Amino acid sequence: MNSISTSSKTWTVGVARRIITPGNHVELAGLGYYLQRTPTSVRDNLTATAMVIEDPAGKAVALIALDIMYGDESFTSTIRDHICRHTNLTPAAICVNCSHSHNAANAAFVRGVGELNPEYVQFVARSAAEAAVEAWQTRQAARLRVGSGEAKGMAFNRTRENGPVDTRLSVLRADTLDGRPLAVAVNFHCHLNAHLEVDLHAVSRDWSGEVIDQIEAAYPGAIALYLQGTCGDVMIAFDFSSTSRRFEPAREITRAALAACEDARLVAGTIDFVTKRVHLPTRRWTMEEINSDREEALYRLKTGDTNNWLTGFARVIVTYPDRLPRRYGGSVEKTVAAVSRFGVEWTEAMLPILNTRPELIETEVQAIRLGDVWLTAHSSELFTSLGLKVRQNWPHQDLFMLGYSNGALGYLPDAHDVERKSYAANQSPKFSGQFPFTSESGQTMVDALLAALSSAAGNTKA
């Protein structure tokens, strides 16, 4: 298992990467329903990047960053199982984070927004595991540093005017003992939508890829990875998104990341980690809700009627439904046909299990301690107000918040959006095949993340 002899006070760190760019037969995920959006070009290669960190006592964790939209628990288990067979790592020590690029493919079922390609999913899982195993095998004595900064003005809350945005940017930097940069992990909180309208059929990491490339250019020889954070309700501002200014967000985020790297402090101590299962409350769909969607969808499919289509169930079919026809060449008719097909299919799938499916949904939360640095990870697209509650109630400055990790729960909105029955609250559970969350679900997740962090603190004074 590649035992390494080092000083009793030295971290060891390894980092490795695999290219996971899909072929032109693999559908890209998101942006509309039944688009069959396959790549016609590659703007930049997608990657699976792994960073393994081992403490002086031999306890280790692996952080894996994947340029895909979602990865479900089965996908995560496949990666973890492979890694555990070839290293001394345990499943709870492995975090699999997805960047949530919409110019990438999916490794989780999401109805209508990108068909799963089983061979590609297997390829990504194998590539991720191989990168982690290589990182384990090539780890070397290193100094670990942590830093943070702010990246403001690039993103906005799309669910409410002047809504919260987590502008915290965190970096974890590993240098060899002779001072050479080895690895940099960056954690920020924003959807990857700087280039969407420009590159609809191009494979791309979007702005996070530019950040990674710019950091690696600043630190030749280092490998960087982007860890997506709390951004269920946050995206790049319209001033930048798909405009001539679309490269500015990456430059600003890179600037903040490099400044944080230069000011980063040394990290000492040991590693601990924990995973827990949490049961989040949901509510059963009512027959009135299902019949309303189904009857309208069947009617529009039969008649082709597009009148008042934005006042029915399509009101929250995407975040900005009035813009959805752009995905269908400007055709309202094609748009209505697609969303109506979705309305029929989700209700058809839900009706047989409506009265038997449990109203609690189970998912994993994870916490990792690296000395006095903390990481918490969960499987949802968590709303910012909930992520900030975790920050506000955790007494330590250096907290990395990772969403889209170790599973694919979909949007987890706060009580404000649950009450509004918004896209995140009412549409997301339809395409993920779940019941909608309640106003208590978000706080349940917050409590679970804080409990996991406290467990990872163990007997320390943290």
C-alpha atoms as one frame of an Amber mdcrd trajectory, in Angstrom:
protein
   0.000   0.000   0.000   2.994   2.301  -0.538   4.112   3.135   3.004   6.130
   6.358   3.144   8.713   7.191   5.791   8.712  10.894   6.722   9.344  13.167
   9.649   6.892  12.597  12.498   5.503  16.118  11.973   5.181  16.131   8.185
   2.088  15.893   6.005   2.305  13.860   2.833   0.343  14.944  -0.211  -0.242
  13.467  -3.643  -2.197  14.829  -6.575  -3.145  13.353  -9.946  -5.508  13.930
 -12.853  -7.336  12.104 -15.597  -9.088  13.559 -18.663 -12.797  12.651 -18.781
 -13.971  14.574 -21.860 -16.971  12.719 -23.347 -17.378  11.728 -26.959 -19.914
  13.377 -29.239 -22.443  10.601 -28.556 -22.815  11.512 -24.852 -25.541  14.009
 -23.964 -24.651  17.147 -22.045 -26.792  17.831 -18.980 -29.243  20.584 -18.120
 -30.522  23.743 -19.846 -33.827  22.291 -21.037 -35.862  19.139 -21.556 -35.213
  16.442 -24.181 -32.763  18.651 -26.045 -30.514  15.728 -27.046 -27.684  18.229
 -26.643 -24.550  16.382 -27.701 -21.134  18.004 -28.143 -20.019  19.431 -31.449
 -16.755  20.827 -30.095 -14.505  20.849 -27.032 -13.816  24.268 -25.568 -11.656
  22.704 -22.861 -11.149  19.193 -21.540 -13.075  17.912 -18.538 -11.029  16.394
 -15.738 -11.084  14.136 -12.711  -8.546  15.490 -10.226  -7.652  13.900  -6.899
  -5.709  15.243  -3.941  -4.693  12.846  -1.163  -3.578  14.256   2.180  -2.006
  12.123   4.920  -1.222  13.303   8.446   1.948  12.449  10.437   0.134   9.514
  12.054  -0.743   7.930   8.708  -4.420   8.893   8.580  -5.456  10.107   5.130
  -8.288  11.618   3.104  -8.927  12.043  -0.611 -10.617  15.035  -2.242 -11.835
  14.292  -5.775 -13.042  17.050  -8.097 -15.052  15.985 -11.149 -16.146  18.150
 -14.064 -19.627  16.644 -14.343 -23.101  17.866 -13.413 -24.114  15.344 -10.721
 -22.916  12.003  -9.377 -25.304   9.788  -7.411 -24.556   7.591  -4.386 -24.062
   4.447  -6.474 -21.519   6.284  -8.617 -19.767   7.515  -5.461 -19.709   4.012
  -3.983 -18.110   2.636  -7.151 -15.315   5.196  -6.886 -14.818   4.647  -3.163
 -14.779   0.860  -3.485 -12.075   0.938  -6.166  -9.922   3.339  -4.167 -10.266
   1.342  -0.956  -9.138  -1.845  -2.695  -5.880  -0.205  -3.751  -5.034   2.112
  -0.845  -5.374   2.376   2.920  -8.175   4.922   2.552 -11.628   4.178   3.946
 -14.932   5.187   2.295 -15.665   7.913   4.840 -12.297   9.501   4.044 -13.139
  10.004   0.356 -15.086  13.037  -0.856 -16.349  13.086  -4.458 -17.335  16.619
  -5.505 -18.969  17.579  -8.811 -18.444  21.000 -10.367 -22.013  21.069 -11.752
 -20.973  22.187 -15.209 -23.915  22.272 -17.627 -21.505  21.713 -20.501 -20.658
  18.291 -19.132 -22.504  15.005 -18.756 -24.343  13.502 -15.815 -23.661  10.555
 -13.525 -27.077  10.657 -11.869 -30.627  10.339 -13.162 -32.331  13.670 -13.832
 -35.459  13.272 -15.914 -35.333  14.812 -19.364 -32.176  16.878 -18.993 -29.471
  14.639 -20.397 -29.706  10.892 -20.885 -27.265   8.851 -18.839 -24.640   7.009
 -20.836 -23.708   3.959 -18.714 -20.361   3.404 -20.437 -19.353   7.016 -19.895
 -20.454   6.931 -16.246 -18.301   3.833 -15.710 -15.392   5.544 -17.470 -15.628
   8.616 -15.214 -15.869   6.498 -12.057 -12.842   4.452 -13.101 -10.878   7.575
 -14.062 -11.676   9.275 -10.753 -10.601   6.215  -8.791  -7.405   5.822 -10.821
  -6.504   9.462 -10.202  -6.997   8.980  -6.456  -4.921   5.791  -6.433  -2.137
   7.537  -8.326  -2.298  10.468  -5.915  -1.985   7.994  -3.044   0.964   6.216
  -4.630   2.844   9.424  -5.452   2.299  11.333  -2.210   5.357  13.068  -0.821
   6.334  15.078   2.223   4.707  18.486   2.074   3.738  21.592   3.941   0.030
  22.333   4.038  -1.303  25.887   4.072  -4.804  27.368   4.204  -6.020  30.771
   3.119  -9.217  32.621   2.320 -10.444  35.774   0.671 -13.494  37.386  -0.896
 -14.611  37.366  -4.525 -17.370  39.945  -4.792 -19.388  41.437  -7.606 -19.372
  38.422  -9.930 -22.441  36.540  -8.721 -26.004  37.256  -7.634 -28.877  35.467
  -5.927 -31.362  34.574  -8.642 -34.268  33.774  -6.297 -34.778  37.155  -4.606
 -33.673  40.737  -4.977 -30.489  41.459  -3.022 -30.542  37.900  -1.722 -27.547
  36.377   0.068 -24.379  35.304  -1.735 -21.477  33.493  -0.070 -18.461  35.439
  -1.339 -15.948  33.462   0.722 -13.218  31.827  -1.313 -11.034  29.232   0.430
  -7.771  27.669  -0.710  -5.818  24.673   0.507  -2.229  24.770  -0.747   0.386
  22.029  -0.545   4.076  22.740  -1.179   6.990  20.339  -1.271   9.500  20.714
   1.571  11.775  22.703  -0.735   8.968  25.207  -1.378   7.703  24.058  -4.786
   3.895  24.370  -5.223   2.408  20.894  -5.476  -1.370  21.260  -5.295  -4.027
  23.944  -4.770  -7.681  23.237  -3.926 -10.116  26.124  -4.419 -13.614  26.291
  -2.925 -16.121  28.910  -4.116 -19.899  29.191  -4.439 -21.447  29.950  -7.831
 -23.068  28.183 -10.770 -20.839  27.702 -13.817 -22.761  29.839 -16.270 -20.273
  32.353 -17.687 -20.213  30.770 -21.157 -23.505  28.883 -21.496 -25.224  30.776
 -24.303 -21.970  31.024 -26.256 -21.002  27.364 -25.920 -24.295  25.416 -25.827
 -22.839  22.444 -27.715 -19.244  22.718 -26.535 -17.793  20.552 -23.790 -16.471
  22.909 -21.137 -15.612  23.353 -17.464 -16.869  26.938 -17.859 -15.278  29.590
 -15.602 -13.978  27.083 -13.042 -11.731  25.610 -15.730 -10.285  29.028 -16.474
  -9.560  29.500 -12.767  -7.770  26.153 -12.599  -5.730  26.886 -15.729  -4.745
  30.342 -14.478  -3.678  29.031 -11.065  -1.595  26.306 -12.695   0.004  28.908
 -14.956   0.881  30.988 -11.879   2.357  27.937 -10.119   4.114  25.861 -12.797
   4.162  22.171 -11.922   1.254  22.389  -9.481  -2.111  20.707 -10.083  -5.213
  22.619  -8.994  -8.751  21.418  -8.337 -12.044  23.265  -7.998 -14.448  22.208
  -5.230 -17.969  23.487  -5.851 -19.753  24.990  -2.876 -23.081  26.467  -1.765
 -24.742  27.850  -4.890 -28.243  26.434  -5.348 -29.558  29.985  -5.756 -26.440
  31.801  -7.038 -25.144  32.328 -10.566 -22.801  34.599 -12.533 -24.397  38.027
 -13.032 -26.010  38.821 -16.388 -23.480  41.598 -16.991 -20.913  38.840 -17.481
 -22.794  35.696 -18.457 -22.395  34.953 -22.179 -21.358  38.546 -22.930 -18.063
  40.041 -24.056 -17.247  40.277 -20.328 -17.682  36.552 -19.703 -13.984  36.022
 -18.934 -13.970  38.557 -16.087 -15.446  36.318 -13.353 -12.659  33.757 -13.704
 -10.014  36.474 -13.587 -11.473  37.976 -10.423 -11.876  34.599  -8.719  -8.322
  33.667  -9.729  -7.045  36.975  -8.342  -8.726  36.243  -5.003  -7.450  32.660
  -5.005  -3.835  33.635  -5.717  -3.934  36.344  -3.062  -5.270  33.781  -0.585
  -2.502  31.371  -1.578   0.183  33.976  -0.973  -1.235  34.876   2.449  -1.960
  31.276   3.432  -0.869  30.123   6.868   0.716  26.822   7.787  -1.543  24.008
   8.958  -0.447  21.578  11.659  -2.208  18.739  13.413  -3.957  15.543  12.458
  -6.807  14.302  10.302 -10.224  13.097  11.269 -13.361  12.475   9.238 -16.900
  11.250   9.605 -19.909  10.461   7.437 -23.449  10.393   8.768 -26.834   9.543
   7.354 -29.470  12.232   7.644 -33.207  11.914   7.045 -34.696  15.038   5.498
 -38.444  15.693   5.660 -40.433  15.944   2.448 -44.155  16.126   1.779 -46.195
  13.855  -0.432 -47.481  15.328  -3.680 -51.232  15.857  -3.612 -53.436  14.293
  -6.260 -54.550  17.806  -7.154 -50.941  18.795  -7.952 -50.320  15.684 -10.027
 -53.614  15.836 -11.912 -53.214  19.534 -12.636 -49.807  18.980 -14.279 -50.903
  15.827 -16.048 -54.135  17.171 -17.488 -52.504  20.334 -18.804 -49.579  18.381
 -20.279 -51.839  15.854 -22.022 -54.035  18.636 -23.380 -51.131  20.618 -24.810
 -49.532  17.514 -26.340 -52.829  16.588 -28.021 -53.786  20.042 -29.264 -50.487
  21.890 -29.605 -52.073  24.809 -27.759 -49.401  27.248 -26.526 -51.728  29.949
 -25.190 -50.817  31.087 -21.672 -48.238  28.342 -21.405 -46.210  30.347 -18.874
 -49.121  30.553 -16.421 -49.526  26.792 -15.926 -47.043  24.218 -14.633 -44.345
  25.728 -16.874 -44.336  28.779 -14.600 -41.474  27.178 -12.676 -40.236  24.641
 -15.243 -36.820  26.387 -15.183 -35.492  29.419 -13.341 -36.298  31.787 -16.222
 -39.071  30.047 -18.207 -39.656  32.974 -20.567 -36.125  32.386 -21.900 -36.555
  28.642 -22.387 -37.584  28.871 -26.088 -34.043  30.001 -26.869 -32.979  26.404
 -26.229 -35.374  25.258 -28.964 -34.313  27.657 -31.701 -36.818  30.265 -30.567
 -39.791  27.918 -31.088 -42.491  28.202 -28.426 -44.218  25.198 -30.005 -41.185
  22.941 -29.503 -40.720  24.294 -25.984 -44.306  23.554 -24.977 -44.147  20.085
 -26.525 -40.983  19.289 -24.537 -42.235  20.531 -21.181 -45.590  18.817 -21.771
 -43.821  15.539 -22.457 -42.013  16.066 -19.173 -45.310  16.718 -17.383 -46.726
  13.439 -18.618 -43.608  11.419 -17.831 -42.977  12.664 -14.282 -46.600  12.163
 -13.233 -46.686   8.736 -14.868 -43.606   7.720 -12.863 -44.884   9.177  -9.583
 -48.447   7.844  -9.544 -47.603   4.168  -8.814 -45.443   5.080  -5.783 -47.313
   8.115  -4.538 -48.916   6.439  -1.537 -46.126   4.021  -0.627 -42.947   6.085
  -0.918 -41.564   7.259   2.457 -41.804  10.973   3.166 -38.278  11.034   4.611
 -35.366  11.095   2.180 -31.994   9.748   3.301 -28.659  11.193   2.269 -25.044
  11.432   3.428 -23.272  14.312   5.100 -19.499  14.329   5.560 -17.033  16.308
   7.644 -13.240  16.319   7.429 -10.739  17.904   9.784  -7.209  18.734   8.635
  -5.600  20.093  11.774  -7.648  23.244  12.371  -9.082  23.325   8.840 -12.614
  22.016   8.316 -14.490  20.672   5.314 -18.147  19.735   5.224 -19.814  18.073
   2.239 -23.346  17.142   1.239 -25.214  15.954  -1.844 -27.540  18.904  -2.452
 -27.713  22.197  -4.290 -27.985  24.014  -0.992 -29.381  27.532  -0.835 -27.006
  30.233   0.365 -29.006  31.263   3.426 -28.651  27.705   4.729 -24.932  27.486
   3.976 -24.352  30.775   5.757 -26.152  29.387   8.814 -23.528  26.652   8.967
 -20.747  29.236   8.717 -22.321  31.438  11.362 -22.739  28.576  13.804 -19.316
  26.976  13.311 -16.754  28.771  15.479 -13.747  28.376  13.167 -12.663  30.599
  10.308 -11.333  28.053   7.840 -14.410  26.135   6.745 -14.711  24.711   3.234
 -18.358  24.194   2.219 -18.836  21.559  -0.500 -22.153  20.855  -2.211 -22.816
  18.357  -5.025 -20.774  15.774  -3.119 -21.130  12.004  -2.653 -24.649  11.916
  -4.077 -27.244  13.848  -6.060 -30.117  15.206  -4.006 -31.012  18.149  -6.244
 -31.995  21.558  -4.947 -32.454  22.032  -1.216 -34.237  25.394  -0.920 -34.813
  27.483   2.171 -38.242  28.133   3.685 -38.667  31.279   1.578 -38.566  29.341
  -1.678 -40.532  26.384  -0.343 -43.385  28.761   0.459 -43.111  30.315  -3.024
 -43.255  26.882  -4.678 -40.400  27.989  -6.908 -38.373  26.133  -9.524 -36.011
  24.792  -6.856 -38.838  23.850  -4.524 -41.386  22.408  -6.954 -39.630  21.496
 -10.215 -36.414  19.981  -8.901 -38.176  17.102  -7.090 -40.080  16.327 -10.277
 -36.955  15.805 -12.382 -35.127  13.987  -9.575 -38.103  11.712  -8.838 -38.555
  12.857  -5.241 -41.190  14.459  -3.072 -40.806  18.206  -2.479 -38.910  19.412
   0.566 -40.655  21.189   3.411 -39.771  24.450   5.155 -37.995  22.350   7.812
 -35.781  20.374   5.419 -33.086  23.021   5.083 -32.640  23.473   8.802 -32.436
  19.698   9.198 -29.513  19.693   6.765 -27.841  22.603   8.579 -28.122  20.742
  11.888 -26.722  17.555  10.325 -23.710  19.350   8.850 -22.907  21.011  12.161
 -23.276  17.678  13.957 -20.884  16.031  11.504 -18.342  18.816  12.004 -18.617
  18.424  15.764 -18.047  14.678  15.426 -14.971  15.294  13.283 -13.676  17.608
  16.016 -13.604  14.537  18.268 -11.771  15.059  21.512  -9.911  18.147  20.325
 -10.598  21.568  21.746 -11.952  22.711  18.378
